[in-house]
Amino acid sequence: MHEIEFLKVIVVIFALASLVIFIFNKLKLPSVVGFLLTGIIAGPYALGLISDVEIIDVLAEIGVILLLFIIGMEFSLRKLMKIRNIVFIGGMLQVGISILVVVGILHFFSQIPYNQAVFIGFLVALSSTAIILKVLQEKDQIETHHGKISLGILIFQDLIIVPMMLLIPFLSGESSDVGSELLLLLAKTIGLLGVTFVFARWLIPYVLHKIAVSNSQELFLIAIIVIGFAIASFSAWLGLSLALGAFLAGLAIPESSYSYQAIGNIIPFRDVFASFFFISIGMLLDVNFFIANWLSIVTITIILITLKSIIIGIVSFVLGYPFRVAFRTGLILSQIGEFSFVLAKIGLSNQLIDNHLYQIFLAVAILSMSVTPIFIIFSKPITRFFEKLPMPLIVRNGLKKLPKKHKAELTGHTILVGTSQYSSLMRSMLLANIPFVIIDTDADLIRDMQNQGINAVYGDAQYKSVLEEASVKDASSMLLYVEGTNHKAIIIKAAKMLNPKLHTVVRTRYIDDLEYLYEMGADDVIPIEFEAFLEMFSRALNHYLIPHTEIERLLAKIRANGYKAFRGNGEKGKAEKLSIPDFEINTMIIQKNSVAYKKSIKELDLRNKTGISILAVKRQSDVHTNPNADFVLEENDIIYTLGDHYNVTCLNEIFRH
């Protein structure tokens, strides 16, 4: 029965989510809000389609782990060190000021005890890592200034969750030995970081290379999942959060050359399981309670968003950023986070909040989460509107100059996909001084190229992460050598989605693939079998003495039409035909008893009598081109003549005798 219930949950969730997301896409609304609405509709407080909420919670936990795992892979330890000031200084200021402001408001205006006010401050201080980073990734804003500040502060919030959880028993009066517990927490964190560093530095690169050499995509995917869940499980075993362990596991993988292939493999699973997380959040909302208290909930949500935006804006300004970046970051981080739900459950069980306050928290949190994607999408025009307001120059420009936008190391280059068997092409690119990047799934080849200083990326070009590592957005063209027509089509569509102007040249074996690959977005398709035929066809035309420019024009027209000229479309009278001349070049040998022996060209008068011209005469090793009229033919001379086929054949017979 449990299996049947599990399948029922999956079918109901995906069916309802498909309908809701379809409508949201038509209305151009964020999918995250659609998943939250799906949870509200299917939850126990609305239609009650799902009775076993625990299944959703388990799937949602996996979704959060995969989400933070991929975020770690895309960021890497090197990038983390670059924003360490944002993580530790900015994160500490944001969390600390948020808690102090909430405590001040609740204690002095609502007379709420300090312990409860501090706990509510914990809930308010956290922002939604899952929603923010998902939308920032979708909008390609992770590497922007506001994206980096958001990521840095979110990382600190994820780190501070565990100390907050340890402080809850102390706030509720159940524990007094906080100091020793915090020291133990510090020791566990150092242990987790140490294990992650060892894995990242030595074990993971070695293991992934050995697996990549086997060229088994299934084995590679399994290995990536094992690494991520192993470190996450170790983190949970130490008493730390699964999410933190998953994030650190992700940070370990970019130290190898295989992170971009790993991201491509994991993303489909991430998207499926992450949807369960947002749906599970929506299920928590009591619709009747929301309707009964909507005015209070909306008012608190507005106050919350305003306060957090101001606090985070001030923190961003202290970090040196100008108003436009600080204000935009404040909008993005102004909601309540998903880990606040975990803290709220613990606080409810420890009687730090009652059920009424818990329901208000749920409603405010979900409402603030729902508007976050909209804030992120429209943060730029909103910021421009407020930027027009009068303000001190130092606030407008910030305390420091922003670092210049990173320029792509490669631009206008060519991407060579699957060229491991075509080293001559790479040598040609080097000879022509054309910059290029190699994408291939041959792990040894990629490692050798990287050691030689050649730009090379390991992975399957169908994955967005792999193409982005090859700087496809700044590329000029892509030469595609992989096998499999469908595989080619997937790569073309993925590349064109990232760079619509990319010129794609595809090699294929069969003419039948031409039309399909052109429909998929290929700019040029080169069929091997047909190119061989065209070469033979060209040689045949050469034999008929058709001018070279005419042959090239015809072949270019055939290629430009996608080789349709040879597919037979049933239309008569439209096929262009060449006018093949009725003459040829031939050779003859002058024999001693022939009529031409000891005769001059003038005496033979071949041009007037037969229309045949003598182009050249070869006598032993000497060649006399365009001989004059007094040139006398000798025995064994070879003459080269130009004329129609019939007369040349007859003359050849005459010259023999």
HELIX and SHEET records of a PDB file:
HELIX    1   1 HIS A    2  LYS A   26  1                                  25    
HELIX    2   2 SER A   31  ALA A   42  1                                  12    
HELIX    3   3 VAL A   53  LYS A   82  1                                  30    
HELIX    4   4 ARG A   84  ASN A   85  1                                   2    
HELIX    5   5 ILE A   86  GLY A   90  3                                   5    
HELIX    6   6 GLY A   91  SER A  110  1                                  20    
HELIX    7   7 TYR A  114  ALA A  125  1                                  12    
HELIX    8   8 THR A  129  GLU A  138  1                                  10    
HELIX    9   9 HIS A  145  LEU A  171  1                                  27    
HELIX   10  10 VAL A  178  VAL A  198  1                                  21    
HELIX   11  11 PHE A  199  LEU A  203  3                                   5    
HELIX   12  12 ILE A  204  VAL A  213  1                                  10    
HELIX   13  13 GLN A  217  TRP A  237  1                                  21    
HELIX   14  14 LEU A  242  ALA A  252  1                                  11    
HELIX   15  15 ILE A  253  GLU A  255  5                                   3    
HELIX   16  16 SER A  259  MET A  283  1                                  25    
HELIX   17  17 VAL A  287  ALA A  292  1                                   6    
HELIX   18  18 TRP A  294  VAL A  318  1                                  25    
HELIX   19  19 PHE A  323  ILE A  332  1                                  10    
HELIX   20  20 PHE A  339  SER A  349  1                                  11    
HELIX   21  21 ASN A  355  GLU A  387  1                                  33    
HELIX   22  22 LEU A  393  ASN A  397  1                                   5    
HELIX   23  23 SER A  423  LEU A  431  1                                   9    
HELIX   24  24 ALA A  443  ASN A  451  1                                   9    
HELIX   25  25 LYS A  464  GLU A  469  1                                   6    
HELIX   26  26 VAL A  472  ASP A  474  5                                   3    
HELIX   27  27 THR A  485  LEU A  498  1                                  14    
HELIX   28  28 ILE A  511  ASP A  513  5                                   3    
HELIX   29  29 LEU A  514  GLU A  519  1                                   6    
HELIX   30  30 ILE A  528  HIS A  543  1                                  16    
HELIX   31  31 HIS A  548  ALA A  560  1                                  13    
HELIX   32  32 LYS A  564  PHE A  566  5                                   3    
HELIX   33  33 ILE A  601  LEU A  604  1                                   4    
HELIX   34  34 LEU A  606  THR A  610  1                                   5    
HELIX   35  35 HIS A  645  PHE A  655  1                                  11    
SHEET    1   A 6 ALA A 456  TYR A 458  0                                        
SHEET    2   A 6 PHE A 436  ASP A 440  1                                        
SHEET    3   A 6 THR A 414  VAL A 417  1                                        
SHEET    4   A 6 SER A 477  LEU A 480  1                                        
SHEET    5   A 6 HIS A 503  THR A 508  1                                        
SHEET    6   A 6 ASP A 524  PRO A 527  1                                        
SHEET    1   B 4 GLU A 584  ILE A 589  0                                        
SHEET    2   B 4 ILE A 638  GLY A 643 -1                                        
SHEET    3   B 4 SER A 613  ARG A 619 -1                                        
SHEET    4   B 4 ASP A 622  THR A 625 -1                                        
END                                                                             
